[in-house]
Amino acid sequence: LKEVAKYLAPPSRILFAIAITCTNNISPYEIIMARSRSNKNQKSPPSIAGTDWATLDFGLIEKDLAAKLSDNDIRDVLLHINAANKVKR
């Protein structure tokens, strides 16, 4: 799947990674805490979304898809890439 994701625009890669990850019943707090614990214990391999997120531009997503994104979708994207610590603009 990583090979397929290489051909997607960066924001689409994140949405793809979220779509194939089951986190529907997990709260954002649990996601943050699990990530924190795993980062302290070991270096995990990068997800399909990648790790270089200094810039996040939702303008790269097709307009039809962007119009369907909910607040929860945006929240999941930001949590998945650890935007609070990585995104600069």
N, C-alpha and C positions, 0 to 999 in steps of 0.2 A: 504494500500500500504506500510505502514511502516513495517508491519510484513513481507512482501515479501522482502523488501530491506535489512532486517537483514541478509539474506542469501547470499548477493552479496559481492564481494570484495570491500573494501572501494572506490577505484576509479570508479568502476562500479556503486556503489550507487550514486555517484555524477552525472555520466552520465545519470542514470535513473531519478534522480530528475530534471535535466535539460530537459530531453526529455518530461516530463509531465508538464513542466512549459512553458507557452507561453511568450517568450521574444524576438521573432524574429524581431520585429520592434522597440525594445527599445535599445537605445544606451548604451554602458558601463557606460558613465557618469551618465545617468539617473538611472541606476541600483545602482551605488554607492551612489548617492544622496538619493534615496528612502530608501536604507538600513540605511544610516546615520540618516535620519529623524525618521525612525521606532525605531531604537536603542535608540534614545534620549527620545522618547515618551513612550515606553513600552518594556517590555521583550517579544519577540515573541517566540513561541515554536520552537524547533529545526526542521529543515527540514528533509526530508527523508535521506539526505546525512549525517546527524549527525553534531556534533560540535567539535569533537576532531581531529584536523588536524595539529598536530605538525610535522608529517611526511606525505608526499604524494608520493607514489611510483607507477608510471604508469606501472612498470614492472609486476604488479599484473593483468593487463588487458590482455585478450587473444590477441595473436599477430595479428590475422586477424582483430580484431576490432581496435587495436592500429594503424595499418597501414592505416586505413580509417579516423583517426582523423585529422581534419583540424586545422589550426591556430585558427580559430574562435571557434572551439570546446574546445581547450585548454584554450583560453581566457575565455570562459563561465564557465569552471570548476574553474579556479582561482578566478573569480569574485564571483561565487556562494558560495565558502567557505571562502571568504575574506582572500585569501592566503597572501596578503601583511602583514597582521597583525597576522596571525595564524600559517602559515607553517614555521617551523624552518629549515627543510632539506628535 
